[in-house]
Amino acid sequence: MVESELYEQAGTTEKASKSWMPLDVFTTKAMDGLKEGKVQIPVGLDAPFKKFEEGKLEYSIAFLESRQK
């Protein structure tokens, strides 16, 4: 979760406020990834990205390239 006005209406809890990433930190990390030319920029918890997303882009590109031959 990124600390922003989107969560203000939901209220805050002590547990949630400890896990929020400050908006400026998120923005800096996302912009750094864009400047590096990355297509995927996982910001925050890396484990879910590695478990569910890592490798999908490369697989999709390889599949599409094989279909063009």
N, C-alpha and C positions, 0 to 999 in steps of 0.2 A: 504494500500500500504506500502511496505517496501522499504526504501531508499536503492537503489542499482544501479549498472551500467545498469541494465535493463531499467531504466527510463532515462538515460542520453541522449539517442538519441531523445527521445520525447521532450526534453527541460523541463525547469522548469517554473512553474508559482507560484506566491506568494501563491495562494489558495492551490495548490497541496503540496507545500513544508511545509505548516503548518499541513497537515494531515499525512504526511509520518511518519512511525515508523522507528527509526534508526535501522540499521541491527544488531548491537550488542545487542540491547534490544530484538528484535525479536528472535535472536539466543538463548539468555539466557533463555527467557520464554519457547521456544520450547524444549530446552534441559532439563529444570527443569521438564516439563511435561513428557518427556521420562524417566527421572530418577525415577519419581514417578510411572512409569508403566502405564500411561494413554494411552488409545487407541485413543481418540480424544483430540486434544490440540488446542482449539480455542485461537489464539493469536490476540489481538487487540480488535476490536469492538465485544462485547459479544452479543449485541442485535440480529444481523442477525443469529448467531449460535442458540440462544435460539428460535428464531422464526421458522427457517427452518430445523434445524438439531437435536435439543435436543429431545431425546426419540427414535429416529430412530434406533439406535444401539441396545438398549434394546428390542425394538419391534422385530427386526430382529432375535436376539438371541432367544427370547421366541418362535417365529414362527418356527425356525429351530429345536429347542428342541421338540416342539410339533409334528413335522413331524417324529421324530426319534422314537417315541413311538409305 
